[in-house]
Amino acid sequence: MADLAVDVSDLGKRYRVGIGADYTTLREHMSTVFRSRRAARDDGEPRDLWALQDVSFSMVQGDVLGIIGRNGAGKSTLLKILARITEPTTGSARIHGRLASLLEVGTGFHEDLTGRENVFLNGVVLGMSRREVQVRFDEIVEFSGVSRFLDMPIKRYSSGMKLRLAFAVAAHLDTEVVVVDEVLAVGDSEFQRRCLGKMSDLQRSGRTVLFVSHDLGTVAQLCPRTIWLAAGKIHADGPTEEVIGAYQQSFGAPEIAARLGRAGGGPVRLDSVRLVTSDGAGLEQLRRGDPFTIELCFTNDETVIGLDVGIYLEDSRGVRPLDEGLSEVVGLDIDLSAPGPHKLLLDVPAPLAAKEYVVGVWLGTSTEDFFDEPALRFEIKPALEDSRDAIGKSRVLHGTGRWRVMSP
Amino acid sequence: MQGKPSAPPEPVSPAEPEPEPVGGRTPGGEPARDDPRTAWVVNRAPTARWQGVDLAEAWRYRELAYMLALRTFKLRYRQTFFGIAWALLQPLVALAIFAVIFGRFAKLPADGIPYAVFVFPALCIWTYVSTAVSAAALELVSHQELVTKVYFPRVLAPVSALLPGVVDLVISLSLAGVLMAATGVAPGPAILLLPMWILLSCLVAFGSGLWLAALNVRYRDVRHALPFLLQTWFFVSPVVYSSSLIEDGWLRALFSLNPMAAIIDGLRWSLLDAPAPPVYDLISGAVTILLVVTGLVYFRSSERKFADVI
C-alpha cells in the first residue's frame, strides 16, 4: 500500500434541509433559537438529506477511475469533499499530494482583466505558484489558441475562447491527483479532441485521475475502473464495462415513468419518449435494418427562448452511433412562447448494429440544462436473414437523423 | 496527517518538460518534509477539538492573497477617468467639507495645529480602515464562486482585502506631507513610529473584517448594517476632533475602547508632533488584540461550513 494516492473511508455528508438549515438573516435564526430545543429537533431530523453515505474506496498512484451516476447521486458532493471545499459529516478523505480539479474551469476569471492577467490569476487560484504559471505560460497560450487576443479584456472574447483559455490553464496544472468533471463536453470537436488527448497524457504520465461524466463512451475509453454512485452510496465498483452495463440495465422500461416524473426541475418537462414507425404507430419489435423514429413529448410551463434538444443512442460500451442536435438543423424551431405540450420526431434512417441501446435526451438552452439523462432502453434484434457476422455491423450516423416538429 | 517515510519518484510526462522546482523542495532535490506534493491532505469529519490557524499553509497560499489583492487593485480604477487620483480626491473632498463645518463653523480645537492639517492624516487612516473593513466583510460573499469551487485557506480572503487600500493610504499620506510642508508643521522624532500605526490599523481592519466576513456568510444582515456601523464608528473616533476634548476618567476609558482612538492619537503624534498618546490608549491596543484573536477563533470555527452555507 506504499503508493496509495486516494483513500476514502466511510465518507458521509449530511445536508439539513429542514428548519434552521437555511436561515440567512439574524431574525430567522433568532426565531429558531427560541423554539424549544426538542421541537426543533423533532422537526429537523426527518429532513436530513444524506448526499453521501458509507462511501469507501481507494486508488493507488496512476489509477484512473470513472465515476458515474444520475444527477443528484452525490458525484459533485464527493468531488467537493475530495477537493476540501466542504467537509464530510462522517469519515475521511485522504489525498496524497496536491489535487486539482477541472471542475473549477475558469474560476476567478474576471471579465475586465486581460487574457494574460486571467491566466496568472486563475493559475494561482487553482494552486500553482506564479513561477509555475510563468514557466508554462507559452504552453498554456498555445494550447488555448487565443494568443492573438492575450492583452484584450476577456469580456471581448467569445464564450468559446474564454472556455478554451480556462481549460488550457486547468489542463496544465502539475498536480499529483486530478479530478475532471464533465468539462470535456464543451467546445468544438477539434478542441474536444485535444482535451481528450490531454487526458490521455495525464494518464500516461502516471497521474491519478478521477473522471466524472455522463458521457459513458469517454468513461469507457479512459477509465479501466468505474464507480457507480446511486443515492449517495456506492452501487457498484469494478471493471468499467461491467459497471456501465449494469448502469444501463437500470434504465429499464418500468422505471422510465418514475424517472420522467422527476424531470420537472425546469420550465420544460419531458413527458414521454417512445419508438414509433415513421407515421407514428407504436413499435413492438425492432429488427436490424428497420427504420424507426424516436418520438419525444414535452411540455413547457412558461415561455422559453432558444430551446435546444439533443438525442443520442448509446450502446453498452458507451459508443454513440447517433448523436443529433435540433439546433444543427437550420430553419426548424419550436415555438415555446406560450405554455403547452410539444411533440418532436427524429427519424433514424440507416441500419444500426443488433444490440441494446439507450436513448439519451437533453433539453436545455445555451445557459441551462432542463433534462439530461438516459430516458429509454431498447433492443434491436438481428434481422431474420442476418448471418452471424452481419449482426454487429453498424455505421456512425451522426447528422443523418431527420427532425420533425409535430403539433401534438 | 500521516507522513510518509519516503516519497515515490515524481511522475513526469515525457511530453512535458519538468517544471522548475518550486517552493517546498530543498536544493538537493529531496522533497522537504512538508512538501505539498508528497504530504497527505486529509479532509475528515469535524471533531470537537479546536483547530488552530495553519500558518504554514496560509503562507504556502500567500500568492493567492496577493493575486486577489492585485486583481482588486487593477480593477478598481480601470475604465475610470480620474484613475488613481481617486485615492486623493475622496479624502480631499471630505477634508474640505469637514474643514468648513467643524473647523470654520464649529471651531473645534485642534491642539494648536491648523485644522485641515490636523484632520487630514486621521481622515486618511480612517478612509483606509473603513474601506478595508467593508471590503473584508464582503470579500467572501462577493467571491462566492471561489469559495464554492476551490480550496484555499479562507482566512486569505479578508487578508487580501486589506492590501489594495494600503497603496491609497501611502499616496494620501504623502499628500498630508505636502500639506504639512505648506503650513509649516514639522514632525518630531516620533515619526519613526509611523509604520506601527499603519500596521495597527491593518490589524484593526483585519480583526473586524474577520468577524464581519464570517457573519456575512451566514447572515446577509451585515451588508445592511455595515454603512450604519461605519458611520457610528467614524463619529466615536477622534477624526474630526481631538481626543483631548474628552475629559479623563471613566468616559475617557470608555472612549478608548475604540481601537481607532490609539491609532489616530499615535498618528498625530508621529506626523504632527501632537501630544503623545495618553495611557488610556493602552486599552485601545488591548481591544485591537482581542478583536483579532476572537475574530480568528470565530472565523475558524465557522469557515468549514462556508461552502455549504454561502
Interface residues (C-beta under 8 A of the other chain):
Chain A: A2 D3 G12 Y15 T24 T25 L26 H29 Q61 G62 K80 I81 L82 A83 R84 I85 T86 E87 P88 T89 T90 G91 S92 A93 R94 I95 H96 G97 R98 L99 S101 L103 E104 T107 G108 H110 D112 L113 E117 F120 L121 V124 V125 L126 G127 S129 R130 R131 E132 V135 R136 E139 D174 E176 D201 L202 R204 S205 G206 R207
Chain B: Q2 K4 P8 P11 V12 S13 P14 A15 E16 P19 E20 V22 G23 P36 R37 T38 A39 W40 V41 V42 N43 R44 A45 P46 E63 L64 M67 L68 L70 R71 K74 L75 R78 Q79 E145 L146 V147 T148 K149 V150 Y151 F152 R218 Y219 R220 D221 R304 K305 A307 D308
